[in-house]
Amino acid sequence: MSRTRLLDREAGTAMSALSAAAKKGLGDPVLAELVMIRASQLNHCAFCLDMHLQVARGNGESEDRIQLLNAWEETESLYSERERAALALTEAVTVLTDGFVPDDVYERAAKQFDEPGLAHLIALITAINSWNRLMVSRRVAPGGHRP
């Protein structure tokens, strides 16, 4: 069985619409790419990492911030508190270590985002995790994304 077909057209359209709506609603393309890169790092999704690294660079993201994203907690001066709260929530939703998102992580994000912004952030985290799982399960190699 071929692993190249990712989704049928209807499901792919729905997933793409969710991703686009979440990014648009978040209103911060730089933050959106940081979130998607971090989730993709955690999920070991080479295709999504390749894609979102290209997009982040195209949006003017610095190499320092990209290269140190994996250690964002130790690099306070590189990321704003809003970004740090979003990254903490990204990790909590992606990993679900305790089977849930810890209250302190959620509250940290809730202090930085209004209710619609937080809803869009969670939708974006959920969408990239779904894309990661699709790409990893199908073993989609990096390099197929064209900006």
Backbone as a printed PyTorch tensor [residue, N CA C, xyz], in Angstrom:
tensor([[[  0.8390,  -1.1810,   0.0000],
         [  0.0000,   0.0000,   0.0000],
         [  0.8850,   1.2450,   0.0000]],

        [[  0.5530,   2.1950,  -0.8250],
         [  1.3070,   3.4340,  -0.9200],
         [  1.0520,   4.3210,   0.2930]],

        [[  2.1060,   4.9610,   0.7360],
         [  1.9540,   5.9090,   1.8460],
         [  1.8880,   7.3470,   1.3440]],

        [[  1.8200,   7.5370,   0.0430],
         [  1.8990,   8.8980,  -0.4880],
         [  0.5970,   9.6720,  -0.3820]],

        [[ -0.5350,   9.0130,  -0.4240],
         [ -1.8080,   9.7340,  -0.3150],
         [ -2.0710,  10.0480,   1.1540]],

        [[ -2.1130,  11.3190,   1.4690],
         [ -2.2410,  11.7370,   2.8600],
         [ -3.6800,  11.7320,   3.3480]],

        [[ -4.5470,  12.3440,   2.5960],
         [ -5.9430,  12.5130,   2.9860],
         [ -6.7860,  12.5340,   1.7260]],

        [[ -8.0540,  12.2280,   1.8690],
         [ -8.9220,  12.4660,   0.7200],
         [ -9.1380,  13.9730,   0.6190]],

        [[ -9.6500,  14.4110,  -0.4950],
         [ -9.7860,  15.8450,  -0.7700],
         [-10.6170,  16.5640,   0.2940]],

        [[-11.7170,  15.9720,   0.7090],
         [-12.6120,  16.6160,   1.6760],
         [-11.9190,  16.8130,   3.0300]],

        [[-11.2430,  15.7850,   3.5080],
         [-10.5500,  15.8960,   4.7930],
         [ -9.3800,  16.8770,   4.6910]],

        [[ -8.6540,  16.8320,   3.5920],
         [ -7.5360,  17.7580,   3.3970],
         [ -7.9930,  19.2020,   3.3510]],

        [[ -9.1060,  19.4400,   2.6850],
         [ -9.6660,  20.7870,   2.6180],
         [-10.0750,  21.2620,   4.0150]],

        [[-10.6870,  20.3830,   4.7880],
         [-11.1090,  20.7400,   6.1470],
         [ -9.9040,  21.0470,   7.0370]],

        [[ -8.8690,  20.2240,   6.9510],
         [ -7.6660,  20.4640,   7.7720],
         [ -6.9810,  21.7610,   7.3650]],

        [[ -6.9070,  22.0070,   6.0690],
         [ -6.2910,  23.2450,   5.5880],
         [ -7.0930,  24.4650,   6.0420]],

        [[ -8.4050,  24.3410,   6.0270],
         [ -9.2640,  25.4460,   6.4700],
         [ -9.0680,  25.7180,   7.9620]],

        [[ -8.9660,  24.6710,   8.7620],
         [ -8.7180,  24.8430,  10.1930],
         [ -7.3920,  25.5580,  10.4170]],

        [[ -6.3550,  25.1010,   9.7500],
         [ -5.0340,  25.7300,   9.8960],
         [ -5.0770,  27.1980,   9.5110]],

        [[ -5.6920,  27.5010,   8.3720],
         [ -5.7570,  28.8850,   7.8920],
         [ -6.5690,  29.7650,   8.8410]],

        [[ -7.7020,  29.2710,   9.3170],
         [ -8.5410,  30.0520,  10.2360],
         [ -7.8190,  30.2990,  11.5540]],

        [[ -7.1270,  29.2930,  12.0570],
         [ -6.4030,  29.4490,  13.3230],
         [ -5.2810,  30.4740,  13.1790]],

        [[ -4.5220,  30.3880,  12.0870],
         [ -3.4340,  31.3540,  11.8610],
         [ -3.9790,  32.7710,  11.7090]],

        [[ -5.0220,  32.9010,  10.9130],
         [ -5.6140,  34.2200,  10.6930],
         [ -6.1620,  34.7900,  11.9990]],

        [[ -6.8640,  33.9780,  12.7610],
         [ -7.4390,  34.4190,  14.0230],
         [ -6.3940,  34.7790,  15.0620]],

        [[ -5.2670,  34.0870,  15.0270],
         [ -4.1750,  34.4030,  15.9560],
         [ -3.6150,  35.7850,  15.6340]],

        [[ -3.5510,  36.1010,  14.3540],
         [ -3.1440,  37.4420,  13.9350],
         [ -1.6700,  37.7570,  14.0920]],

        [[ -0.8470,  36.7610,  14.2750],
         [  0.5870,  36.9700,  14.4670],
         [  1.3260,  35.8730,  13.7120]],

        [[  1.6730,  36.1190,  12.4430],
         [  2.3000,  35.0580,  11.6430],
         [  3.6460,  34.5870,  12.1830]],

        [[  4.3860,  35.4650,  12.8380],
         [  5.6750,  35.0640,  13.4140],
         [  5.4390,  34.0710,  14.5470]],

        [[  4.5190,  34.3890,  15.4390],
         [  4.2020,  33.4870,  16.5440],
         [  3.6400,  32.1720,  16.0200]],

        [[  2.7850,  32.2480,  15.0140],
         [  2.1970,  31.0280,  14.4470],
         [  3.2970,  30.0810,  13.9660]],

        [[  4.2960,  30.6080,  13.2960],
         [  5.3780,  29.7470,  12.7950],
         [  6.2130,  29.1840,  13.9450]],

        [[  6.4660,  29.9810,  14.9830],
         [  7.2030,  29.4570,  16.1460],
         [  6.4630,  28.2790,  16.7640]],

        [[  5.1610,  28.4250,  16.9080],
         [  4.3320,  27.3620,  17.4830],
         [  4.4030,  26.1110,  16.6110]],

        [[  4.2760,  26.2990,  15.3020],
         [  4.2670,  25.1370,  14.4060],
         [  5.6350,  24.4720,  14.3230]],

        [[  6.6850,  25.2540,  14.3900],
         [  8.0350,  24.6730,  14.4110],
         [  8.2320,  23.8850,  15.6970]],

        [[  7.8530,  24.4690,  16.8270],
         [  8.0840,  23.7830,  18.1170],
         [  7.3080,  22.4750,  18.1950]],

        [[  6.0480,  22.4700,  17.8020],
         [  5.2790,  21.2220,  17.8090],
         [  5.9100,  20.2000,  16.8680]],

        [[  6.3550,  20.6530,  15.7140],
         [  6.9630,  19.7440,  14.7390],
         [  8.2860,  19.1810,  15.2500]],

        [[  9.0340,  19.9710,  16.0240],
         [ 10.2530,  19.4500,  16.6620],
         [  9.8900,  18.3230,  17.6200]],

        [[  8.8990,  18.5700,  18.4490],
         [  8.5010,  17.5730,  19.4470],
         [  7.9780,  16.2960,  18.8010]],

        [[  7.3180,  16.4390,  17.6620],
         [  6.7280,  15.2880,  16.9690],
         [  7.6680,  14.6680,  15.9320]],

        [[  8.8590,  15.2200,  15.8010],
         [  9.8610,  14.6920,  14.8610],
         [  9.3380,  14.6480,  13.4320]],

        [[  8.6530,  15.7110,  13.0260],
         [  8.0830,  15.7620,  11.6810],
         [  8.9970,  16.5860,  10.7760]],

        [[  9.8260,  15.8940,  10.0170],
         [ 10.8030,  16.5530,   9.1520],
         [ 10.1300,  17.3890,   8.0640]],

        [[  9.0600,  16.8690,   7.4730],
         [  8.3790,  17.6160,   6.4180],
         [  7.8630,  18.9470,   6.9520]],

        [[  7.1570,  18.9110,   8.0840],
         [  6.5790,  20.1360,   8.6520],
         [  7.6650,  21.0830,   9.1440]],

        [[  8.7370,  20.5440,   9.7050],
         [  9.8510,  21.4050,  10.1150],
         [ 10.4270,  22.1340,   8.9110]],

        [[ 10.6960,  21.4030,   7.8550],
         [ 11.2440,  22.0000,   6.6450],
         [ 10.3210,  23.1090,   6.1360]],

        [[  9.0320,  22.8250,   6.0680],
         [  8.0580,  23.7990,   5.5680],
         [  8.0150,  25.0420,   6.4460]],

        [[  7.8530,  24.8610,   7.7440],
         [  7.6510,  26.0090,   8.6190],
         [  8.9400,  26.7780,   8.8870]],

        [[ 10.0770,  26.1350,   8.7770],
         [ 11.3360,  26.8700,   8.8460],
         [ 11.4740,  27.7900,   7.6350]],

        [[ 11.1020,  27.3030,   6.4520],
         [ 11.1290,  28.1430,   5.2430],
         [ 10.1970,  29.3400,   5.3930]],

        [[  8.9860,  29.0730,   5.8650],
         [  8.0020,  30.1520,   6.0140],
         [  8.4800,  31.1630,   7.0510]],

        [[  9.0000,  30.6840,   8.1720],
         [  9.4820,  31.5900,   9.2250],
         [ 10.6000,  32.4830,   8.7000]],

        [[ 11.5320,  31.8900,   7.9880],
         [ 12.6210,  32.6900,   7.4150],
         [ 12.0700,  33.7010,   6.4140]],

        [[ 11.0970,  33.2760,   5.6150],
         [ 10.4620,  34.1870,   4.6580],
         [  9.7300,  35.3370,   5.3330]],

        [[  9.2550,  35.1040,   6.5560],
         [  8.5860,  36.1560,   7.3410],
         [  9.5800,  37.0250,   8.0930]],

        [[ 10.8880,  36.7650,   7.9130],
         [ 11.9160,  37.5800,   8.5460],
         [ 12.3690,  37.1030,   9.9110]],

        [[ 11.9990,  35.8820,  10.2880],
         [ 12.4230,  35.3510,  11.5940],
         [ 13.9460,  35.2190,  11.6130]],

        [[ 14.5550,  35.5440,  12.7460],
         [ 16.0170,  35.4940,  12.8600],
         [ 16.5100,  34.0560,  13.0380]],

        [[ 17.7120,  33.8270,  12.5680],
         [ 18.3230,  32.5020,  12.7100],
         [ 18.5500,  32.1550,  14.1810]],

        [[ 18.9030,  33.1390,  14.9990],
         [ 19.1040,  32.8730,  16.4260],
         [ 17.8320,  32.3260,  17.0630]],

        [[ 16.7150,  32.9610,  16.8020],
         [ 15.4520,  32.5150,  17.3990],
         [ 15.0420,  31.1470,  16.8680]],

        [[ 15.2840,  30.8930,  15.6090],
         [ 14.9540,  29.5900,  15.0330],
         [ 15.8460,  28.5030,  15.6360]],

        [[ 17.1450,  28.7670,  15.6730],
         [ 18.0850,  27.7550,  16.1370],
         [ 17.9630,  27.4590,  17.6270]],

        [[ 17.5230,  28.4280,  18.4020],
         [ 17.4240,  28.2320,  19.8410],
         [ 16.0070,  27.9140,  20.3150]],

        [[ 15.0990,  27.7200,  19.3800],
         [ 13.7150,  27.4440,  19.7450],
         [ 13.5820,  26.1800,  20.5900]],

        [[ 14.4000,  25.2080,  20.3150],
         [ 14.3640,  23.9590,  21.0800],
         [ 14.7400,  24.1700,  22.5530]],

        [[ 15.3820,  25.2810,  22.8430],
         [ 15.7800,  25.6040,  24.2220],
         [ 15.1990,  26.9580,  24.6330]],

        [[ 13.9890,  27.2510,  24.2010],
         [ 13.3770,  28.5600,  24.4300],
         [ 13.2880,  28.9310,  25.9070]],

        [[ 13.1370,  27.9510,  26.7760],
         [ 13.0070,  28.2450,  28.2050],
         [ 14.2880,  28.8300,  28.8010]],

        [[ 15.4040,  28.5380,  28.1670],
         [ 16.6960,  29.0090,  28.6690],
         [ 17.1530,  30.3010,  27.9980]],

        [[ 16.3690,  30.8170,  27.0780],
         [ 16.7720,  31.9900,  26.3030],
         [ 15.7290,  33.0930,  26.4520]],

        [[ 15.5690,  33.5400,  27.6630],
         [ 14.5380,  34.5200,  27.9950],
         [ 14.5830,  35.7700,  27.1430]],

        [[ 15.7400,  36.2510,  26.8170],
         [ 15.8440,  37.5240,  26.1020],
         [ 15.4220,  37.4240,  24.6300]],

        [[ 15.3410,  36.2280,  24.0850],
         [ 15.0070,  36.0790,  22.6670],
         [ 13.5130,  36.0400,  22.3770]],

        [[ 12.7200,  35.6550,  23.3540],
         [ 11.2800,  35.4700,  23.1250],
         [ 10.5010,  36.3000,  24.1310]],

        [[  9.4370,  36.9290,  23.6460],
         [  8.5920,  37.7340,  24.5320],
         [  7.8360,  36.8170,  25.4990]],

        [[  7.2530,  37.4000,  26.5270],
         [  6.4690,  36.6030,  27.4770],
         [  5.2620,  35.9810,  26.7730]],

        [[  4.6830,  36.6960,  25.8370],
         [  3.5560,  36.1480,  25.0580],
         [  4.0030,  34.9170,  24.2650]],

        [[  5.1430,  35.0250,  23.6090],
         [  5.6750,  33.8890,  22.8530],
         [  6.0100,  32.7270,  23.7780]],

        [[  6.5900,  33.0280,  24.9080],
         [  6.9650,  31.9850,  25.8680],
         [  5.7220,  31.2640,  26.4090]],

        [[  4.6640,  32.0120,  26.6690],
         [  3.4150,  31.3950,  27.1240],
         [  2.8310,  30.5000,  26.0340]],

        [[  2.8920,  30.9630,  24.7890],
         [  2.3820,  30.1600,  23.6690],
         [  3.2230,  28.9000,  23.4690]],

        [[  4.5240,  29.0190,  23.6250],
         [  5.3930,  27.8470,  23.4690],
         [  5.1780,  26.8400,  24.5980]],

        [[  4.9820,  27.3300,  25.8060],
         [  4.6930,  26.4220,  26.9240],
         [  3.3800,  25.6750,  26.6780]],

        [[  2.3790,  26.3930,  26.1990],
         [  1.1010,  25.7450,  25.8960],
         [  1.2540,  24.7550,  24.7420]],

        [[  2.0430,  25.1160,  23.7500],
         [  2.3020,  24.2110,  22.6230],
         [  2.8930,  22.9000,  23.1190]],

        [[  3.8680,  22.9910,  23.9890],
         [  4.4970,  21.7750,  24.5240],
         [  3.5080,  20.9640,  25.3480]],

        [[  2.7220,  21.6340,  26.1660],
         [  1.7680,  20.9210,  27.0310],
         [  0.7000,  20.2060,  26.2090]],

        [[  0.1730,  20.8670,  25.1820],
         [ -0.8580,  20.2480,  24.3400],
         [ -0.2560,  19.1330,  23.4890]],

        [[  0.9490,  19.3430,  23.0000],
         [  1.5900,  18.3600,  22.1170],
         [  1.9750,  17.0930,  22.8670]],

        [[  2.5350,  17.2450,  24.0310],
         [  3.0580,  16.0960,  24.7710],
         [  2.0250,  15.4660,  25.6980]],

        [[  1.1690,  16.2650,  26.3090],
         [  0.1570,  15.7850,  27.2640],
         [  0.7340,  14.7800,  28.2530]],

        [[  1.8500,  15.1610,  28.8470],
         [  2.5780,  14.2890,  29.7700],
         [  1.6980,  13.6960,  30.8540]],

        [[  0.8850,  14.5040,  31.4620],
         [  0.0290,  14.0300,  32.5540],
         [ -1.3790,  13.6830,  32.0790]],

        [[ -1.5820,  13.6750,  30.7700],
         [ -2.8950,  13.3900,  30.2250],
         [ -3.7860,  14.6150,  30.1490]],

        [[ -3.2400,  15.7710,  30.5080],
         [ -3.9950,  17.0170,  30.4560],
         [ -3.0060,  18.1750,  30.4190]],

        [[ -3.5250,  19.3640,  30.1110],
         [ -2.7000,  20.5690,  30.1360],
         [ -2.7090,  21.1080,  31.5660]],

        [[ -1.5480,  21.2640,  32.1920],
         [ -1.5110,  21.7870,  33.5610],
         [ -2.1620,  23.1660,  33.6700]],

        [[ -2.8550,  23.3920,  34.7630],
         [ -3.5670,  24.6540,  34.9840],
         [ -2.6450,  25.8610,  34.8820]],

        [[ -1.4430,  25.7620,  35.4550],
         [ -0.5380,  26.9130,  35.4370],
         [ -0.0990,  27.2660,  34.0180]],

        [[  0.0610,  26.2800,  33.1590],
         [  0.4380,  26.5360,  31.7640],
         [ -0.7230,  27.2150,  31.0350]],

        [[ -1.9250,  26.7050,  31.2440],
         [ -3.1030,  27.2950,  30.6120],
         [ -3.3050,  28.7300,  31.0980]],

        [[ -3.2000,  28.9480,  32.4000],
         [ -3.4070,  30.2880,  32.9620],
         [ -2.3430,  31.2700,  32.4730]],

        [[ -1.1280,  30.7940,  32.3090],
         [ -0.0580,  31.6450,  31.7810],
         [ -0.4330,  32.1400,  30.3850]],

        [[ -0.9300,  31.2370,  29.5500],
         [ -1.3440,  31.6150,  28.1990],
         [ -2.5720,  32.5250,  28.2460]],

        [[ -3.5030,  32.2260,  29.1360],
         [ -4.7380,  33.0190,  29.2390],
         [ -4.4390,  34.4610,  29.6460]],

        [[ -3.3420,  34.7000,  30.3470],
         [ -2.9530,  36.0610,  30.7220],
         [ -2.3980,  36.8410,  29.5290]],

        [[ -1.9030,  36.1310,  28.5290],
         [ -1.2650,  36.7710,  27.3850],
         [ -2.1790,  36.9070,  26.1650]],

        [[ -3.2630,  36.1390,  26.1360],
         [ -4.1600,  36.1200,  24.9880],
         [ -5.5860,  36.3710,  25.4520]],

        [[ -6.3350,  37.1440,  24.6660],
         [ -7.7510,  37.2620,  24.9770],
         [ -8.4260,  35.9310,  24.6260]],

        [[ -9.6970,  35.8050,  24.9500],
         [-10.3840,  34.5230,  24.7650],
         [-10.3660,  34.0370,  23.3100]],

        [[-10.6970,  34.9030,  22.3310],
         [-10.6170,  34.4320,  20.9440],
         [ -9.1820,  34.0800,  20.5200]],

        [[ -8.2160,  34.8600,  20.9900],
         [ -6.8180,  34.5850,  20.6580],
         [ -6.3540,  33.2510,  21.2150]],

        [[ -6.7600,  32.9560,  22.4370],
         [ -6.4040,  31.6810,  23.0550],
         [ -7.0660,  30.5240,  22.3150]],

        [[ -8.3120,  30.7100,  21.9120],
         [ -9.0050,  29.6700,  21.1500],
         [ -8.3010,  29.4190,  19.8170]],

        [[ -7.8600,  30.4810,  19.1510],
         [ -7.1440,  30.3120,  17.8860],
         [ -5.7800,  29.6620,  18.1020]],

        [[ -5.1080,  30.0200,  19.1820],
         [ -3.8200,  29.3970,  19.4900],
         [ -3.9870,  27.8950,  19.7130]],

        [[ -4.9650,  27.5090,  20.4970],
         [ -5.2030,  26.0790,  20.7500],
         [ -5.5980,  25.3650,  19.4600]],

        [[ -6.3940,  26.0150,  18.6270],
         [ -6.7580,  25.4120,  17.3380],
         [ -5.5270,  25.2210,  16.4620]],

        [[ -4.6220,  26.1980,  16.4680],
         [ -3.3950,  26.0870,  15.6760],
         [ -2.5160,  24.9490,  16.1820]],

        [[ -2.3720,  24.8410,  17.4920],
         [ -1.5790,  23.7600,  18.0830],
         [ -2.1910,  22.4050,  17.7220]],

        [[ -3.5010,  22.3190,  17.7970],
         [ -4.1950,  21.0770,  17.4470],
         [ -4.0090,  20.7470,  15.9680]],

        [[ -4.1200,  21.7550,  15.1190],
         [ -3.9730,  21.5390,  13.6710],
         [ -2.5660,  21.0590,  13.3250]],

        [[ -1.5290,  21.7150,  13.8560],
         [ -0.1630,  21.3010,  13.4910],
         [  0.1340,  19.9120,  14.0360]],

        [[ -0.3930,  19.5890,  15.1990],
         [ -0.1980,  18.2350,  15.7120],
         [ -0.8520,  17.2070,  14.7850]],

        [[ -2.0140,  17.5250,  14.2580],
         [ -2.6690,  16.6200,  13.3070],
         [ -1.8590,  16.4860,  12.0250]],

        [[ -1.3920,  17.6210,  11.4940],
         [ -0.5480,  17.5550,  10.2960],
         [  0.7180,  16.7430,  10.5660]],

        [[  1.3560,  16.9780,  11.7100],
         [  2.5670,  16.2110,  12.0540],
         [  2.2970,  14.7200,  12.0340]],

        [[  1.2060,  14.3140,  12.6490],
         [  0.8950,  12.8920,  12.7220],
         [  0.5970,  12.3010,  11.3470]],

        [[ -0.0480,  13.0720,  10.4940],
         [ -0.2930,  12.6020,   9.1290],
         [  1.0160,  12.4200,   8.3690]],

        [[  1.8790,  13.4200,   8.4490],
         [  3.1290,  13.3640,   7.6940],
         [  4.0680,  12.2800,   8.2270]],

        [[  4.1540,  12.1650,   9.5430],
         [  5.0240,  11.1490,  10.1340],
         [  4.4950,   9.7440,   9.8410]],

        [[  3.1960,   9.5480,   9.9430],
         [  2.6420,   8.2090,   9.7060],
         [  2.7970,   7.7910,   8.2500]],

        [[  2.8090,   8.7560,   7.3560],
         [  2.9920,   8.4570,   5.9290],
         [  4.4470,   8.5620,   5.5000]],

        [[  5.3060,   8.9200,   6.4370],
         [  6.7440,   9.0590,   6.1670],
         [  7.0280,  10.0100,   5.0030]],

        [[  6.3550,  11.1370,   5.0290],
         [  6.5420,  12.1470,   3.9900],
         [  7.8710,  12.8430,   4.2420]],

        [[  8.7420,  12.7780,   3.2650],
         [ 10.0850,  13.3390,   3.3890],
         [ 10.0540,  14.8620,   3.2480]],

        [[ 11.0130,  15.5470,   3.8620],
         [ 11.0870,  16.9930,   3.7000],
         [ 11.4510,  17.3340,   2.2530]],

        [[ 11.2000,  18.5790,   1.9120],
         [ 11.6070,  19.0500,   0.5890],
         [ 10.4640,  19.1990,  -0.3860]],

        [[  9.2850,  18.7390,  -0.0460],
         [  8.1620,  18.8210,  -0.9740],
         [  7.4190,  20.1370,  -0.9340]],

        [[  7.6790,  20.9470,   0.0780],
         [  6.9550,  22.2310,   0.2180],
         [  7.5820,  23.2710,  -0.6850]],

        [[  6.7390,  23.9900,  -1.3930],
         [  7.1850,  25.0970,  -2.2220],
         [  6.4530,  26.3470,  -1.7540]],

        [[  7.2240,  27.3140,  -1.2100],
         [  6.5580,  28.5330,  -0.7120],
         [  5.8580,  29.3010,  -1.8250]]])
